[in-house]
Amino acid sequence: MVKCNMSLMVMISFCSSWNSVHGVLVEGSKWVLDEKKEIVYFFDIHNQVEWKDREKDELEDLVQIFKEVGQSSGKPVHILIEEVWNPYRSSDNILSMLSTRLARENLTSGLVIENIELRASSAIVQDLIGENPDNSPLLPPRVSSTEVFYPDEVTFSDVLHEFFFIRASLEESYKESCDKLKEIHNEKMSFLQSYEKQLTQIFQVNGIDLDKPVALLLEECLTQEKRDIYNTLRTVIHTISNSFIDLYAFHRVLAISSEYKVVLIAGGEHSMWVKCQIMSRLDALRECRYGNHGSGLVTEEDIMVPLTTEQLKSVLYA
């Protein structure tokens, strides 16, 4: 069994979309790592309009649960959240409103909440390339824990600077990691190298102006061939930014002091990767599960039912 200096933790993971309006939890499971480290995983699907009411209730359920935990004599909780904030439209969902609702309850003594969303420029660039050009002015800005980027201003230079900042943060985490975590880190970074090279080559071969607003560059795409170049850029940027946040979430979950229970609230692609590394590579054992077993990808054949309030509590306090 791998032995690392890791915290007692509760990890809660949500599959989400940056533009998601509706999302509910459909699966939850508890795992034990190194015989004492507790990990709770929740799986969420989004954009299910028919579950809008449950989404609101679920937000209130989690607020109440965290309120009870914060007021208990047990360990304080450190929440790591991939926060989604849209200043043009408020939604009563977990990723956009949990932080606000917890702050409203004045839960400061037994609860810490940390926004781990580091992507803003890379996110808005993906939005711009994937959106109909006529709708680009309607796109909301993207907000990370440190930056705000607007659709009419963001450049590819901003994206490269963001990636540099995230990589620097990951390198600092790497220095403090045990050998097994360094091995997982190196494998992920090795996977990323080819995509980073591809990104640089696309910029150089096509003479793309890195300092010109991406919105203006897209206006100049008068042929499908040029549009395809930007579609490829979008795919590469998506892969790099998602992989970076995978690693960042992974390191943060394991770096939090053992004085805290750690709660990870993040998108499904990220949380599934973090969960798989902790479950398989770090030898965790599952104790219980409610709901459908999900891989992060939901097909039309899947029958999903939201977790009940009691199931949420049962998994979290198992």
Buried (B, 14 or more C-beta within 10 A) or exposed (E): EBEBEBBBBBBBBBBBBBBBBBBBBBBBBBBBBBEEBBBBBBBBBBEBEEBBEBBBBBBEBBBBBBBEBBEEEEBBBBBBBBBBBBEEEEBBBBBBBBBEBBEEEEBEEBBBBBBBBBBBBBBBBBBBBEBEEEEBEEBBBBBBBEBBBBBBBBBBEBBBEBBEBBBEBBEEBBEEBEEBBEEBBEEBBEEBEEBBEBBEEBBEEEEBBEEEBBBEBBEEBEEEEBBEBBBBBBBBBBBBBBBBBBBBBBBBBBBBEBEBBBBBBBBBBBBBBBBEBBBEBBBBEEBEBBBBEBEBEBEEEEEBEBBBBEBBBBBBBB
